[in-house]
């Protein structure tokens, strides 16, 4: 499965925020990467540049490549309602993202690996497709023999975030995808309207 495997702190520095989570290296160097990153004065970015940056930020944040992202955008555009909101809801409903939101994995990359390695059940059946889109009512659970995995137990022990659109049962190590989240409930600082404008050109 194709995915981004390059340096992450450099990408976070490019956008000026820790899009991959807590990062000590980013805290030390909050200026753009490159030889002249610290001294360079940011020129005023064009409208196209801002739109492209928002799309790139969304792709890197959720661990998606261009083809996947464009396909999801087309699906969002074909649905009724606001395209930007639809896009964010669809991205949030991806299995790897939901596994991360439940706290089963510490990062989206780790969540994707758990799904790939067949540690996750969806509605009682093994699912190894990280990009699977869940629908309200779907049950996501840790496979019985995988409940003792150190990465899973450590992540769940440190679980702090709770989201209104997800219902988690700690005893069963299973959770329910209740509904698509409202845009204001999604914590990511992404300007989805800029992405819509970019694809509309």
C-alpha positions in Angstrom: 0.0 0.0 0.0 1.4 3.4 -1.0 1.9 5.9 1.7 4.2 8.8 2.7 7.3 7.5 4.5 9.5 10.7 4.5 10.5 13.0 7.3 7.6 14.2 9.4 9.0 17.0 11.4 10.1 18.7 8.2 6.5 18.5 7.0 5.2 19.9 10.3 7.6 22.8 10.0 6.5 23.5 6.5 2.9 24.1 7.7 4.0 25.8 11.0 2.0 23.4 13.2 2.5 19.9 14.6 0.2 18.1 12.3 1.5 14.7 13.4 1.0 15.3 17.1 3.4 16.1 19.8 6.9 16.6 18.4 10.0 17.8 20.5 12.0 18.4 17.3 9.2 20.7 16.0 9.1 22.6 19.2 12.9 23.4 18.9 12.6 24.5 15.2 9.3 26.2 14.5 10.7 27.9 11.4 10.4 26.5 7.8 12.8 23.8 6.8 15.7 24.4 4.4 19.0 26.3 4.4 17.4 29.7 4.7 14.3 28.7 6.7 15.1 30.7 9.8 16.2 33.9 8.0 13.7 33.8 5.1 10.9 36.4 5.2 7.7 34.9 4.1 6.5 36.5 0.9 2.8 37.0 0.5 1.4 33.7 -0.7 -0.9 33.7 -3.7 -4.5 32.5 -3.4 -3.6 29.3 -5.4 -0.7 28.7 -3.1 -2.9 28.9 0.0 -5.4 26.6 -1.5 -2.7 24.1 -2.5 -1.2 24.3 1.0 -4.5 23.5 2.7 -4.9 20.4 0.4 -1.4 19.2 1.2 -2.0 19.8 4.9 -5.1 17.6 4.8 -3.4 14.9 2.9 -0.4 14.7 5.2 -2.5 15.0 8.4 -4.7 12.1 7.4 -2.0 10.1 5.6 -3.6 10.1 2.2 -2.1 10.3 -1.3 -3.4 12.4 -4.1 -5.4 9.7 -5.9 -7.2 8.7 -2.7 -7.8 12.3 -1.7 -9.2 13.3 -5.1 -11.5 10.2 -5.2 -12.9 11.1 -1.8 -13.4 14.7 -2.9 -15.4 13.6 -5.9 -17.6 11.5 -3.6 -18.1 14.4 -1.3 -19.0 16.7 -4.2 -21.6 14.2 -5.5 -23.4 14.1 -2.1 -26.1 16.6 -1.0 -25.0 19.4 1.3 -21.8 21.5 1.6 -19.0 19.8 -0.2 -16.3 20.9 2.3 -18.2 19.6 5.2 -19.0 16.3 3.3 -15.3 15.9 2.6 -14.2 16.3 6.2 -17.0 13.9 7.3 -15.9 11.3 4.8 -12.2 11.6 5.8 -13.2 11.2 9.5 -15.1 8.1 8.7 -12.1 6.3 7.3 -11.3 3.1 9.4 -7.7 4.1 10.1 -8.8 7.5 11.4 -11.6 6.0 13.6 -9.1 3.5 15.1 -6.9 6.5 16.0 -9.8 8.6 17.3 -10.9 5.7 19.6 -7.3 5.7 21.1 -6.6 2.1 20.0 -3.4 3.5 18.3 -1.2 6.5 19.2 -1.0 7.8 15.7 -2.9 7.4 12.4 0.2 5.7 10.9 0.1 3.2 13.8 -3.7 2.7 13.3 -3.1 2.0 9.6 -0.6 -0.6 10.5 -2.9 -2.3 13.0 -5.6 -2.5 10.3 -3.2 -3.8 7.7 -1.9 -6.5 10.1 -5.5 -7.7 10.7 -5.8 -6.7 14.3 -9.1 -4.8 13.8 -12.6 -6.1 13.4 -15.5 -4.2 11.8 -18.9 -5.6 12.6 -17.3 -8.8 13.9 -15.2 -9.5 10.8 -11.5 -8.8 10.1 -10.9 -5.8 8.0 -7.5 -5.0 6.6 -8.5 -2.0 4.5 -7.5 1.3 6.3 -9.4 3.4 3.7 -12.7 1.7 4.3 -15.4 4.3 5.0 -17.6 3.5 8.0 -21.3 4.3 8.2 -23.2 5.2 11.4 -23.8 2.0 13.4 -20.6 0.2 12.5 -18.8 -1.5 15.3 -15.0 -1.3 15.4 -13.2 -3.7 17.8 -9.8 -5.0 18.6 -9.4 -8.7 17.6 -9.5 -11.0 20.7 -5.9 -12.2 20.3 -4.7 -8.7 19.7 -6.0 -7.2 22.9 -2.7 -7.9 24.7 -0.6 -6.1 22.2 1.6 -3.5 24.0 1.0 -0.8 21.4 -2.8 -1.2 21.9 -2.8 -1.4 25.7 -0.4 1.5 26.1 -2.4 3.7 23.7 -5.7 2.9 25.4 -4.2 3.6 28.9 -3.1 7.0 27.7 -6.5 7.7 26.0 -7.7 11.2 26.9 -9.8 12.5 23.9 -13.4 11.6 23.7 -15.5 12.5 20.7 -19.3 12.9 20.6 -19.7 10.9 17.4 -17.9 7.8 18.8 -19.0 5.5 21.7 -16.2 3.5 23.3 -16.6 0.4 25.5 -13.3 -0.1 27.3 -14.2 -3.5 28.8 -14.9 -5.0 25.3 -12.2 -2.9 23.6 -14.9 -2.0 21.0 -16.5 1.2 19.9 -19.4 2.3 17.8 -19.3 4.9 15.0 -22.5 6.8 16.0 -22.8 9.4 13.3 -20.9 11.7 11.0 -19.3 14.6 13.1 -20.3 18.2 12.6 -17.5 20.3 11.3 -17.0 22.2 14.5 -16.5 18.9 16.4 -13.5 18.0 14.2 -10.3 19.4 15.9 -8.1 19.6 12.8 -7.3 23.2 11.6 -8.0 22.6 7.9 -9.7 25.2 5.7 -11.7 22.8 3.6 -13.4 25.6 1.7 -10.0 26.4 0.2 -9.7 22.8 -1.0 -13.1 23.0 -2.6 -12.1 26.2 -4.4 -8.9 24.5 -5.6 -10.6 21.5 -7.1 -13.3 23.7 -8.6 -10.8 25.5 -10.9 
